[in-house]
Amino acid sequence: MDPVFTVIVGILLALAVSGLVVGVANDAVNFLNSALGSKAAPYWVIMTVASAGIIIGALTSSGMMEVARSGVFYPGEFTFREIMMLFLGVMFANVILLDLFNTFGLPTSTTVSLVFGLLGAAIAVAAVKIWAAPELHGSDLNTYINSGGAMVIISAILVSVAVAFVMGAVVMYLTRIIFTFRYHKVFSRIGYMWCGIAFTAITYFAVFKGLKSSGLISPALMEYMGNNLGISLLVIWVGCSILMAILQHIFKVNILKVTILAGTFALALAFAGNDLVNFIGVPIAGWDSYKIAAGGGGPDMFMGELNNPVTANFGFLVAAGVIMVITLWTNKKAQSVSETEINLAKQDEGVERFGSTLISRSIVRASLSMNKSIEKVMPEGFKRFLEKRFLPLRSGAEDADRAPFDMIRATLNLTVAAILISVATSFKLPLSTTYVTFMVAMGSSLADRAWGRESAVYRITGVLTVISGWFVTALVAFVIAFAVAIALMYGGTVAIILITLLCGYMLVQSTILHRRRNKRTETLKSNLESNREAGDITASCIAEVSDTMESVTRIYRETLLGVFEENRKLLRKAVKESNELFYQARERKYEVLPTLQKLQSNYIESGHYYVQVVDYMSEVTKALVHITRPCFEHINNNHEGLSKEQVEDLIYINDEVSKIFERINVMLSSNDFADIQKVLRMRDKLFEDLDEAMKHQLKRIKARASSTKSSLLYLNILSETKTMILQSRNLLKSQMYFIEYRNNQDFAD
């Protein structure tokens, strides 16, 4: 056997480990978010329950589903050499694609990634075979590709998206009418029956989706339950309801928490038991192919034996389970993906990650218009009844740290997802657990009126972004797998080495990128959390303002230097850093209300000064962005640089701005505002210089001494510099009043 195939097997096994890591990071959202979003239990408890489900699911897995080796293509038509290149192309594409989605915190389907990766790589290898054989034609592609099986998988996945969203919305709406947001009184009377329904669905899901082929349950019992499904479900519901009633009324256990943790366990079990193929199915198929060829067939033998039933390797399953659990506990990208769904489904508005688009605005306007039309024909009494049932809890100081959504919705998300996946499984319809769980969560949040007018546009944009990412997953997985397989078929050993190095480089770079983004996010969250502590708000505010102004000073100086030297790299860096400052300042504005709610009553009078500080800080960073972006675009588009006279004017302006910022930063860091009037005089002098510079430029324009683009850039820099200095002085003044007022209050206390 050629040593290169031994190397390929080693690469496939290494990619299997990477596939497990990126796969768990992506799919953890499926079974963690209901428990995390409702804060049903401490973090370590939720993770422990999920880990137990993963281990049991992996160990009881039926092995790798045939889709990895014969569901999309006919292995008997490919030789060992060809099929190893096919598998290698699929794994490269799968790992790279999923890691990119995880890096940017977007959930996607590992099933779709696998299926379209297999399809792309199989078509590539088949195309090479057809091209090399004169007797073959394009119509012979059906000889190699199982197009019918692939279309069934694709169509079922697409249909599940719409069905999951509608079912999540409808069931949540009816459930909220029954229980309202103040559900404890009603739940104490009928909650055990409702949790009994949820527990029945979860049990059925765990048995038929996770343990059906594990051997732990008697085949005779499974057959009886399948033939007498109605009676079986009724018996399970009665038993679960009695158990829930005992726990609730005798042992005083919060049965919602029990149900949520049971659902988390069931989904984690099913994930490990059935989605394992998405991560290690292809590498194991490659390993089996290697063993078959090493038995005497050689590289040119056809791999029809891959059509045989799959036999699970217990050692591989144990290793896979351990790797998945370790990844679940340690991988930061899994947390990013979870945060995306939780933020889109949370009950209260706040910092919205996604922006506004024409489509999302149009959907919101159309929904508002339709809602008004319905309200016109709806009886007033019924409207009052609905408003009372959906009356939200007030968000006060004591609720500032409450869960993104309550346990009623968390239980419903798990129940509806479990039912839909179980029904599809019973009808042998393949679907994506990611799509189902995500769309159920989005539908339930919509019905729960979590998408209010303050946040609906941004959340719809987020949902559309995720859904469009799913279609991108299919296209990109197909294209990458196709391209890599073509390169491997023609490039041989050299292509294997180069693509392996490229894949490793991309994984390292994406990890570094995610780590940087995560570090910035954690730093900002830490600052925002410290702001909410009344005793630390003054010190935190001082530190934030000082850090921001020091960064503004440096970025402004580097921006002008980049324009003078026409340095695109320096300007690109300035744009990136100014954008980060602006986004951080914008998020602080969203956090103003939670911060004020945490203030002690004797500090309320100083609250409006804090609001002013945050607002002026946002305006300063906005003005800086309006300087850095046009400067970069001007140089990046290769426009004519600034003239000698313009540069001389801006150098003088920069020196004066630096003096003002230096004085402001000294006062902010020392909390000594004795020179504030001096800053005012320096500001007025700078404004006069800016006006003179503008007059000089107007004379140059009239004399046609400078180009149109450079003139517009120059005037923009002067105008936004004036705005930035004005807002900086206002910021300094508000900071002074804020500190003085807080100090006076502390002294009075």
URDA-V631616 format. One line per field, one symbol per residue. ss: DSSP state (~ for helix, > for strand, _ for the rest). phi: phi as a letter, one per 30 degrees, with the letter a starting at -180 (. if undefined). psi: psi as a letter, one per 40 degrees, with the letter a starting at -180 (. if undefined). A space follows every 10 residues. Layout:
ss=???
phi=???
psi=???
This chain:
ss=__~~~~~~~~ ~~~~~~~~~~ ~~~~~~~~~~ ~~~~~~~~__ __~~~~~~~~ ~~~~~~~~~_ _____~~~__ __>_~~~_>~ ~~~~~~~~~~ ~~~~~~~~~~ ~~~______~ ~~~~~~~~~~ ~~~~~~~~~~ ~~_____~~~ ~~~_>_~~~~ ~~~~~~~~~~ ~~~~~~~~~~ ~~~~~~~~~_ ___~~~~~~~ ~~~~~~~~~~ ~~~~~~~~~~ ________~~ ~~~~~~~_~~ ~~~~~~~~~~ ~~~~~~~~~_ ____~~~~~~ ~~~~~~~~~~ ~~~~_~~~~~ ~~~~~~~~~~ ~~~~~~~___ _>_~~~~___ ___~~~~~~~ ~~~~~~~~~~ _~~~~~~~~~ ~~~~~_____ _______~~~ ~~~~~~~~~~ ~~~~~~~__~ ~~~~~~~~~_ ______~~~_ ______~~~~ ~~~~~~~~~~ ~~~~~~____ __~~~~~~~~ ~~~~~~~___ _____~~~~~ ~~~~~~~~~~ ~~~~~~~~~~ ~~~~~~~~~~ ~~~~~~~~~~ ~~~~~~~~~~ ~~~~~~~~~~ ~~~~~~~~~~ ~~_~~~~~~~ ~~~~~~~~~~ ~~~~~~~~~~ ~~~~~__~~~ ~~~~~~~~~~ ~~~~~~~~~~ _~~~~~~~__ ~~~~~~~~~~ ~~~~~~~~~~ ~~~~~~~~~~ ~~~~~~____ ___~~~~~~~ ~~~~~~~~~~ ~~~~~~~~~~ _____~~~~~ ~~~~~~~~~~ ~~~~~~~~~~ ~~_____~~~ ~~~~~~~~~~ ~~~~~~~~~~ ~~~~~~~~~~ ~~~~~~~~_
phi=.eeddddddd dddddddddd ddddeddeed ccdddddchd aeeddedddd dddddddddc ddjdddedbb dcbcddccdd eddddddddd dedddddddd ddecicdbcd ddeddddddd dddddddddd ddcedcbedd dddccddddd dddddddddd dddddddddd ddddddddch dcddddddcb dddddddddd dddeddddcc cecdidceed dddddddbdd dddddddddd ddddddddcc chcddddddd dddddddddd eddcceddcb ddeddddddd dddddkdidc ddcddddded cdcedddddd dddddddedc dddddddddd ddddcddcda dcdcccbddd dddddddddd ddddddcded dddddddddc ddddccddcd cddeaddddd ddeddddddd ddddddchcd acdddddddd ddddddddid cdddbeeddd eddddddddd ddedddeddd dddddddddc didddddddd dddddddddd dddddddddd dddddddddd dddedcdddd dedddddddd ddeddddddd ddddchcddd dddddddddd dddddddddd cddedddddd edcddddddd ededdddddd ddddddcddd dddddddidd dddddddddd dddddddddd dddddddddc hccdcddddd dddddddddd dddddddddd dddhcbdddd dddddddddd dddddddddd dddddddddd ddddddddd
psi=hhdddddddd dddddddddd ddddddeddd eddddddefd iidddddddd ddddddddde ieahieddee ddihdeeiid dddddddddd dddddddddd dddefhhahd dddddddddd dddddddddd dehdeiidee deddhgdddd dddddddddd dddddddddd ddddddddda egedddddde dddddddddd dddddddddd edededhhdd dddddddfdd dddddddddd dddddddddd efigeddddd dddddddddd ddddedddde dddddddddd dddeeedide iifdeeeiih hihddddddd dddddddddd hddddddddd ddddeidiib hhdiaiiddd dddddddddd ddddddehid ddddddddde hiiihadeed fiidiieddd dddddddddd ddddddefhi ihdddddddd dddddddefd giddeddddd dddddddddd dddddddddd dddddddddd dbdddddddd dddddddddd dddddddddd dddddddddd dehddedddd dddddddddd dddddddddd ddddefgddd dddddddddd dddddddddd eddddddeii deeddedddd dddddddddd dddddedddd ddddddefih iiiddddddd dddddddddd ddddddddde fhfdfddddd dddddddddd dddddddddd ddefeiiddd dddddddddd dddddddddd dddddddddd dddddddd.
